[in-house]
Amino acid sequence: MEREILDTKRKALKINLNPKIYGTFAEIGAGQEVARNFFTAGAASGTVAKTMSAYDMTFSDVIYGAETSGRYVSESRLLKMLEHEYSLLTERLNGAKYEGRTFFAFADTVTTLNYNKSNDPHGWIGIRFQVEPGGEPNEIFFHVRLLDTDAALQHNVLGIIGVNLVYAAFYFNQDPKTMIESLADNLTVGSVEIDLISVNGPVFAGVNNILLNLYLIVKDFSDAAIFDSKGKPCLPKDLLYKKDIMIQRTKYAQKSNPNFSMLNKAVDQFVRSETVEQDNLSVLIEVLMSNVLNANDELPENIDLRAVAKRAEEMCNTGNLVIVSNFARNNKLAKYLDRCRPKSVGISTNINNLKFVFNSSNFGGNYSSQLLNYVSDMFSKNVKLFAYPFLDKKTNQVITTANMPVTPDAKPLFDFLIINGYITDIEDYSDSDVKTV
């Protein structure tokens, strides 16, 4: 049965008329857009205990504590806001009047488009809430990128997505997929990107945060998800800003672990060629959600997200950072990483990937244009490809860039990339390395 999608006003009114739901709204940086929706819907006194906006940094620091990073639009600031506001609720609202209430604290810290349109509009949005009176709190928070080119439109988007979150917390907490889908209710396509989500608390005891973030990719909320070695979802820019990044590309259904011997050789070459300092090096294992190469980077319809999540967890357990994506093409990965403004990027990839790209028979009529776009996206931002060889079992020959088949229409550009060091073979490999790739 198809889910009925209520408009924003009806969602806010339904919450306002629910006598059990009661809490506070704390919003920084983009007006009180979420609280405004609850006030204009009517009957807000049944839901709103307090609203506040501490715009001045000094006021904000006195209330929530200073940020060591100096950033006010951050996960740390959001969690401090939720902790402070929820603690005040449970501390101050007690007695018979509140016995049947389930409390919540909603918070957001957001920067919208500035007057000169020179910033990157984004924000953190979250809610801490009870599902039963006196129960332990649960938490949902996520990071958004606001994509509209007008600040007023971004304010409107923030108000809508905030109402969606409060509604989802109370009405969809037993169905994580619907909970995520509903965050985009009443929003126009392309107005927002949700690139990280995290849940915790007793109501989410059986929910896998890695799986939730993969679902964001499947639903086109985001292009990729990054996790630390403990499997915690992270904001890409927080981990990779101004870093020297080396990525090992793998596929989710790969039966064995990556060839770490070959990866270590790629890392060594990368460190030498880019003069990388060890404390600035970030090594990531990428888990590609598609196991087949195609020209359109389409996800297969029968994608097994649990298998992908399991693979990602296994890679996290190796002690590495992990990125999960659908970037079947290296250039899509390079373009995504460029948003994090890294210092340099090395991509360790199977030479079969290059073999596919530099063969015009794998593409349609507009091959020259597609190849130029690939090269432009890949190599205009200090990216280098480190290709690891494989053993062709039919000919018993080791395939490298020196003997890889390249179609004549791609050969001049391929030779240019080789000569100028944009593509290089991984050196000093052993026979066992080649056999296990």
Secondary structure, DSSP 8 states (H G I E B T S, - for coil): -------HHHHHHHHHT-TTEEEEEEEESS-SHHHHHHHHHS-GGGTEEEEE---SHHHHHHHH---TT--SSSHHHHHHHHHHHHHHHHHH--SGGGTT-EEEEEEEEEE---TTS-S--EEEEEEEE-SSTT---EEEEEEEEE--SSHHHHHHHHHHHHHHHHHHHHHSTT-HHHHHHHTTTT--TTSEEEEEEEEESGGGTT--HHHHHHHHHHTTS-SEEEE-TTS-EE-HHHHHTT-EEEEEEEETT-SS---HHHHHHHHHHHHHHHT--GGGEEEEEEEES-SS--TT----TT--HHHHHHHHHHHHTTT-EEEEE---SHHHHHHHHHTT--SEEEEEEEHHHHHHHT-GGGS-TTHHHHHHHHHHHHHTTSEEEEEE-EEETTTTEEE-TTT----TTTHHHHHHHHHTTSEEE--S--HHHHHH-
